[in-house]
Amino acid sequence: MTAPGRPPVDPQRPTSAAAEASAPAPSAKQPAGPIASDVLFAGANEVQIVHRGSLYRLKQTALGKLILTK
């Protein structure tokens, strides 16, 4: 399931964001800063994340909880 206006993610074809995410970070020892969930979800109830070639789905429940599934 994809958000309106977003094309489906093909886990076999890396996107520029996936390619950037798979590249080693210059300072891998420093954690990334926090990202607000409303920014991450941008009005959708689900986001798709490609991690090491696998597709994951991060969903918001009606009660505001988060569920990550592969």
LINZICOR-V217186 format. One record per pair of residues at least 24 apart in sequence whose ideal C-beta (glycine too) atoms are under 10 Angstrom apart, sorted by the first residue. I is the first residue (numbers start at 1). J is the second residue. Records with the same first field share a line. If there is no record, write none. Layout:
BEGIN
I=J ; J
END
This chain:
BEGIN
1=44 ; 45 ; 46 ; 48 ; 57 ; 59
2=44 ; 46 ; 47 ; 48
3=41 ; 42 ; 43 ; 44 ; 45 ; 46 ; 47 ; 48
4=43 ; 44
5=42 ; 43 ; 44
6=42 ; 44 ; 47 ; 48
8=48 ; 55
9=47 ; 48 ; 49 ; 50 ; 55 ; 57
10=50 ; 55
11=48 ; 50 ; 51 ; 53 ; 54 ; 55 ; 56
12=50 ; 53 ; 55
13=50
14=50 ; 53
15=50
17=49 ; 50
18=49 ; 50 ; 51 ; 52 ; 53 ; 55
19=50
21=49 ; 50 ; 51 ; 52
22=50 ; 51 ; 52 ; 53
37=64 ; 66
40=66
41=66
END
